[in-house]
Amino acid sequence: MSGNAWQSVTVTIVGVLLGVPLGVAAGRAVWHAFATKLGVVPVDVVTVATMLWLVAGIVVGGVLLSIVPAVFATRVQPASALREPT
């Protein structure tokens, strides 16, 4: 994996580690409030398989989104980019 891909995976994993638990907790709280107002039993089910598919999709999406900037970055000539404009 190139340097850019590793950076993308690292940022994505940190986001997943923070976002998924917070999202599950927020979703459960909202569903519980909604189901209670509806008068139904608030049963929430979050399967491990669903979370794994979600995490895999997010990581793949993060890497795919990093490809375009990486391609543009490899086309830049460092000497011309760092040269002071006259």
Chimera marker file (.cmm) of the C-alpha trace (Angstrom):
<marker_set name="trace">
<marker id="1" x="0.000" y="0.000" z="0.000" r="1" g="1" b="0" radius="0.5"/>
<marker id="2" x="1.301" y="3.439" z="-0.792" r="1" g="1" b="0" radius="0.5"/>
<marker id="3" x="1.873" y="6.139" z="1.817" r="1" g="1" b="0" radius="0.5"/>
<marker id="4" x="-1.329" y="7.909" z="0.868" r="1" g="1" b="0" radius="0.5"/>
<marker id="5" x="-3.414" y="4.758" z="1.253" r="1" g="1" b="0" radius="0.5"/>
<marker id="6" x="-2.022" y="4.088" z="4.728" r="1" g="1" b="0" radius="0.5"/>
<marker id="7" x="-2.819" y="7.646" z="5.757" r="1" g="1" b="0" radius="0.5"/>
<marker id="8" x="-6.337" y="7.265" z="4.429" r="1" g="1" b="0" radius="0.5"/>
<marker id="9" x="-6.863" y="3.963" z="6.233" r="1" g="1" b="0" radius="0.5"/>
<marker id="10" x="-5.526" y="5.440" z="9.492" r="1" g="1" b="0" radius="0.5"/>
<marker id="11" x="-7.835" y="8.451" z="9.365" r="1" g="1" b="0" radius="0.5"/>
<marker id="12" x="-10.776" y="6.243" z="8.384" r="1" g="1" b="0" radius="0.5"/>
<marker id="13" x="-10.152" y="3.755" z="11.202" r="1" g="1" b="0" radius="0.5"/>
<marker id="14" x="-9.932" y="6.559" z="13.786" r="1" g="1" b="0" radius="0.5"/>
<marker id="15" x="-13.212" y="7.957" z="12.466" r="1" g="1" b="0" radius="0.5"/>
<marker id="16" x="-14.844" y="4.536" z="12.580" r="1" g="1" b="0" radius="0.5"/>
<marker id="17" x="-13.620" y="3.868" z="16.128" r="1" g="1" b="0" radius="0.5"/>
<marker id="18" x="-15.193" y="7.123" z="17.263" r="1" g="1" b="0" radius="0.5"/>
<marker id="19" x="-18.207" y="7.332" z="14.962" r="1" g="1" b="0" radius="0.5"/>
<marker id="20" x="-19.684" y="3.834" z="15.023" r="1" g="1" b="0" radius="0.5"/>
<marker id="21" x="-20.097" y="3.517" z="18.808" r="1" g="1" b="0" radius="0.5"/>
<marker id="22" x="-21.431" y="7.071" z="19.056" r="1" g="1" b="0" radius="0.5"/>
<marker id="23" x="-23.783" y="6.437" z="16.133" r="1" g="1" b="0" radius="0.5"/>
<marker id="24" x="-25.077" y="3.201" z="17.621" r="1" g="1" b="0" radius="0.5"/>
<marker id="25" x="-25.650" y="4.879" z="20.994" r="1" g="1" b="0" radius="0.5"/>
<marker id="26" x="-27.417" y="7.863" z="19.407" r="1" g="1" b="0" radius="0.5"/>
<marker id="27" x="-29.507" y="5.588" z="17.184" r="1" g="1" b="0" radius="0.5"/>
<marker id="28" x="-30.591" y="3.484" z="20.149" r="1" g="1" b="0" radius="0.5"/>
<marker id="29" x="-31.540" y="6.576" z="22.162" r="1" g="1" b="0" radius="0.5"/>
<marker id="30" x="-33.559" y="8.070" z="19.290" r="1" g="1" b="0" radius="0.5"/>
<marker id="31" x="-35.254" y="4.748" z="18.498" r="1" g="1" b="0" radius="0.5"/>
<marker id="32" x="-36.132" y="4.216" z="22.161" r="1" g="1" b="0" radius="0.5"/>
<marker id="33" x="-37.726" y="7.670" z="22.374" r="1" g="1" b="0" radius="0.5"/>
<marker id="34" x="-39.568" y="7.205" z="19.065" r="1" g="1" b="0" radius="0.5"/>
<marker id="35" x="-40.819" y="3.697" z="19.860" r="1" g="1" b="0" radius="0.5"/>
<marker id="36" x="-41.989" y="4.756" z="23.308" r="1" g="1" b="0" radius="0.5"/>
<marker id="37" x="-44.011" y="7.631" z="21.826" r="1" g="1" b="0" radius="0.5"/>
<marker id="38" x="-45.503" y="5.186" z="19.316" r="1" g="1" b="0" radius="0.5"/>
<marker id="39" x="-46.514" y="2.818" z="22.080" r="1" g="1" b="0" radius="0.5"/>
<marker id="40" x="-44.468" y="-0.153" z="20.895" r="1" g="1" b="0" radius="0.5"/>
<marker id="41" x="-41.776" y="-2.125" z="22.679" r="1" g="1" b="0" radius="0.5"/>
<marker id="42" x="-38.417" y="-0.457" z="21.953" r="1" g="1" b="0" radius="0.5"/>
<marker id="43" x="-36.324" y="-3.430" z="20.847" r="1" g="1" b="0" radius="0.5"/>
<marker id="44" x="-33.094" y="-2.468" z="19.170" r="1" g="1" b="0" radius="0.5"/>
<marker id="45" x="-30.909" y="-4.940" z="17.322" r="1" g="1" b="0" radius="0.5"/>
<marker id="46" x="-27.477" y="-4.119" z="15.993" r="1" g="1" b="0" radius="0.5"/>
<marker id="47" x="-25.747" y="-7.220" z="14.703" r="1" g="1" b="0" radius="0.5"/>
<marker id="48" x="-22.001" y="-7.664" z="14.635" r="1" g="1" b="0" radius="0.5"/>
<marker id="49" x="-22.174" y="-8.690" z="10.970" r="1" g="1" b="0" radius="0.5"/>
<marker id="50" x="-23.886" y="-5.425" z="10.061" r="1" g="1" b="0" radius="0.5"/>
<marker id="51" x="-21.231" y="-3.428" z="11.903" r="1" g="1" b="0" radius="0.5"/>
<marker id="52" x="-18.421" y="-5.350" z="10.189" r="1" g="1" b="0" radius="0.5"/>
<marker id="53" x="-19.939" y="-4.700" z="6.749" r="1" g="1" b="0" radius="0.5"/>
<marker id="54" x="-20.345" y="-1.051" z="7.673" r="1" g="1" b="0" radius="0.5"/>
<marker id="55" x="-16.727" y="-0.727" z="8.815" r="1" g="1" b="0" radius="0.5"/>
<marker id="56" x="-15.437" y="-2.523" z="5.703" r="1" g="1" b="0" radius="0.5"/>
<marker id="57" x="-17.490" y="-0.273" z="3.436" r="1" g="1" b="0" radius="0.5"/>
<marker id="58" x="-16.277" y="2.851" z="5.191" r="1" g="1" b="0" radius="0.5"/>
<marker id="59" x="-12.612" y="1.810" z="4.940" r="1" g="1" b="0" radius="0.5"/>
<marker id="60" x="-12.946" y="0.916" z="1.247" r="1" g="1" b="0" radius="0.5"/>
<marker id="61" x="-14.766" y="4.186" z="0.593" r="1" g="1" b="0" radius="0.5"/>
<marker id="62" x="-12.060" y="6.164" z="2.389" r="1" g="1" b="0" radius="0.5"/>
<marker id="63" x="-9.321" y="4.557" z="0.311" r="1" g="1" b="0" radius="0.5"/>
<marker id="64" x="-11.256" y="5.102" z="-2.915" r="1" g="1" b="0" radius="0.5"/>
<marker id="65" x="-11.786" y="8.753" z="-2.036" r="1" g="1" b="0" radius="0.5"/>
<marker id="66" x="-8.049" y="9.197" z="-1.475" r="1" g="1" b="0" radius="0.5"/>
<marker id="67" x="-7.095" y="7.948" z="-4.942" r="1" g="1" b="0" radius="0.5"/>
<marker id="68" x="-7.961" y="11.116" z="-6.884" r="1" g="1" b="0" radius="0.5"/>
<marker id="69" x="-5.940" y="13.507" z="-4.666" r="1" g="1" b="0" radius="0.5"/>
<marker id="70" x="-3.044" y="11.021" z="-4.708" r="1" g="1" b="0" radius="0.5"/>
<marker id="71" x="-3.000" y="10.938" z="-8.502" r="1" g="1" b="0" radius="0.5"/>
<marker id="72" x="-2.992" y="14.741" z="-8.678" r="1" g="1" b="0" radius="0.5"/>
<marker id="73" x="-0.235" y="14.929" z="-6.045" r="1" g="1" b="0" radius="0.5"/>
<marker id="74" x="2.024" y="12.595" z="-8.023" r="1" g="1" b="0" radius="0.5"/>
<marker id="75" x="1.737" y="14.807" z="-11.109" r="1" g="1" b="0" radius="0.5"/>
<marker id="76" x="3.052" y="17.919" z="-9.351" r="1" g="1" b="0" radius="0.5"/>
<marker id="77" x="6.718" y="18.708" z="-9.924" r="1" g="1" b="0" radius="0.5"/>
<marker id="78" x="8.175" y="19.624" z="-6.508" r="1" g="1" b="0" radius="0.5"/>
<marker id="79" x="10.704" y="22.108" z="-7.889" r="1" g="1" b="0" radius="0.5"/>
<marker id="80" x="8.080" y="24.098" z="-9.762" r="1" g="1" b="0" radius="0.5"/>
<marker id="81" x="5.622" y="23.940" z="-6.862" r="1" g="1" b="0" radius="0.5"/>
<marker id="82" x="8.208" y="25.262" z="-4.406" r="1" g="1" b="0" radius="0.5"/>
<marker id="83" x="9.636" y="27.935" z="-6.715" r="1" g="1" b="0" radius="0.5"/>
<marker id="84" x="8.868" y="31.475" z="-5.607" r="1" g="1" b="0" radius="0.5"/>
<marker id="85" x="6.733" y="33.339" z="-8.141" r="1" g="1" b="0" radius="0.5"/>
<marker id="86" x="8.509" y="36.235" z="-9.823" r="1" g="1" b="0" radius="0.5"/>
<link id1="1" id2="2" r="1" g="1" b="0" radius="0.2"/>
<link id1="2" id2="3" r="1" g="1" b="0" radius="0.2"/>
<link id1="3" id2="4" r="1" g="1" b="0" radius="0.2"/>
<link id1="4" id2="5" r="1" g="1" b="0" radius="0.2"/>
<link id1="5" id2="6" r="1" g="1" b="0" radius="0.2"/>
<link id1="6" id2="7" r="1" g="1" b="0" radius="0.2"/>
<link id1="7" id2="8" r="1" g="1" b="0" radius="0.2"/>
<link id1="8" id2="9" r="1" g="1" b="0" radius="0.2"/>
<link id1="9" id2="10" r="1" g="1" b="0" radius="0.2"/>
<link id1="10" id2="11" r="1" g="1" b="0" radius="0.2"/>
<link id1="11" id2="12" r="1" g="1" b="0" radius="0.2"/>
<link id1="12" id2="13" r="1" g="1" b="0" radius="0.2"/>
<link id1="13" id2="14" r="1" g="1" b="0" radius="0.2"/>
<link id1="14" id2="15" r="1" g="1" b="0" radius="0.2"/>
<link id1="15" id2="16" r="1" g="1" b="0" radius="0.2"/>
<link id1="16" id2="17" r="1" g="1" b="0" radius="0.2"/>
<link id1="17" id2="18" r="1" g="1" b="0" radius="0.2"/>
<link id1="18" id2="19" r="1" g="1" b="0" radius="0.2"/>
<link id1="19" id2="20" r="1" g="1" b="0" radius="0.2"/>
<link id1="20" id2="21" r="1" g="1" b="0" radius="0.2"/>
<link id1="21" id2="22" r="1" g="1" b="0" radius="0.2"/>
<link id1="22" id2="23" r="1" g="1" b="0" radius="0.2"/>
<link id1="23" id2="24" r="1" g="1" b="0" radius="0.2"/>
<link id1="24" id2="25" r="1" g="1" b="0" radius="0.2"/>
<link id1="25" id2="26" r="1" g="1" b="0" radius="0.2"/>
<link id1="26" id2="27" r="1" g="1" b="0" radius="0.2"/>
<link id1="27" id2="28" r="1" g="1" b="0" radius="0.2"/>
<link id1="28" id2="29" r="1" g="1" b="0" radius="0.2"/>
<link id1="29" id2="30" r="1" g="1" b="0" radius="0.2"/>
<link id1="30" id2="31" r="1" g="1" b="0" radius="0.2"/>
<link id1="31" id2="32" r="1" g="1" b="0" radius="0.2"/>
<link id1="32" id2="33" r="1" g="1" b="0" radius="0.2"/>
<link id1="33" id2="34" r="1" g="1" b="0" radius="0.2"/>
<link id1="34" id2="35" r="1" g="1" b="0" radius="0.2"/>
<link id1="35" id2="36" r="1" g="1" b="0" radius="0.2"/>
<link id1="36" id2="37" r="1" g="1" b="0" radius="0.2"/>
<link id1="37" id2="38" r="1" g="1" b="0" radius="0.2"/>
<link id1="38" id2="39" r="1" g="1" b="0" radius="0.2"/>
<link id1="39" id2="40" r="1" g="1" b="0" radius="0.2"/>
<link id1="40" id2="41" r="1" g="1" b="0" radius="0.2"/>
<link id1="41" id2="42" r="1" g="1" b="0" radius="0.2"/>
<link id1="42" id2="43" r="1" g="1" b="0" radius="0.2"/>
<link id1="43" id2="44" r="1" g="1" b="0" radius="0.2"/>
<link id1="44" id2="45" r="1" g="1" b="0" radius="0.2"/>
<link id1="45" id2="46" r="1" g="1" b="0" radius="0.2"/>
<link id1="46" id2="47" r="1" g="1" b="0" radius="0.2"/>
<link id1="47" id2="48" r="1" g="1" b="0" radius="0.2"/>
<link id1="48" id2="49" r="1" g="1" b="0" radius="0.2"/>
<link id1="49" id2="50" r="1" g="1" b="0" radius="0.2"/>
<link id1="50" id2="51" r="1" g="1" b="0" radius="0.2"/>
<link id1="51" id2="52" r="1" g="1" b="0" radius="0.2"/>
<link id1="52" id2="53" r="1" g="1" b="0" radius="0.2"/>
<link id1="53" id2="54" r="1" g="1" b="0" radius="0.2"/>
<link id1="54" id2="55" r="1" g="1" b="0" radius="0.2"/>
<link id1="55" id2="56" r="1" g="1" b="0" radius="0.2"/>
<link id1="56" id2="57" r="1" g="1" b="0" radius="0.2"/>
<link id1="57" id2="58" r="1" g="1" b="0" radius="0.2"/>
<link id1="58" id2="59" r="1" g="1" b="0" radius="0.2"/>
<link id1="59" id2="60" r="1" g="1" b="0" radius="0.2"/>
<link id1="60" id2="61" r="1" g="1" b="0" radius="0.2"/>
<link id1="61" id2="62" r="1" g="1" b="0" radius="0.2"/>
<link id1="62" id2="63" r="1" g="1" b="0" radius="0.2"/>
<link id1="63" id2="64" r="1" g="1" b="0" radius="0.2"/>
<link id1="64" id2="65" r="1" g="1" b="0" radius="0.2"/>
<link id1="65" id2="66" r="1" g="1" b="0" radius="0.2"/>
<link id1="66" id2="67" r="1" g="1" b="0" radius="0.2"/>
<link id1="67" id2="68" r="1" g="1" b="0" radius="0.2"/>
<link id1="68" id2="69" r="1" g="1" b="0" radius="0.2"/>
<link id1="69" id2="70" r="1" g="1" b="0" radius="0.2"/>
<link id1="70" id2="71" r="1" g="1" b="0" radius="0.2"/>
<link id1="71" id2="72" r="1" g="1" b="0" radius="0.2"/>
<link id1="72" id2="73" r="1" g="1" b="0" radius="0.2"/>
<link id1="73" id2="74" r="1" g="1" b="0" radius="0.2"/>
<link id1="74" id2="75" r="1" g="1" b="0" radius="0.2"/>
<link id1="75" id2="76" r="1" g="1" b="0" radius="0.2"/>
<link id1="76" id2="77" r="1" g="1" b="0" radius="0.2"/>
<link id1="77" id2="78" r="1" g="1" b="0" radius="0.2"/>
<link id1="78" id2="79" r="1" g="1" b="0" radius="0.2"/>
<link id1="79" id2="80" r="1" g="1" b="0" radius="0.2"/>
<link id1="80" id2="81" r="1" g="1" b="0" radius="0.2"/>
<link id1="81" id2="82" r="1" g="1" b="0" radius="0.2"/>
<link id1="82" id2="83" r="1" g="1" b="0" radius="0.2"/>
<link id1="83" id2="84" r="1" g="1" b="0" radius="0.2"/>
<link id1="84" id2="85" r="1" g="1" b="0" radius="0.2"/>
<link id1="85" id2="86" r="1" g="1" b="0" radius="0.2"/>
</marker_set>
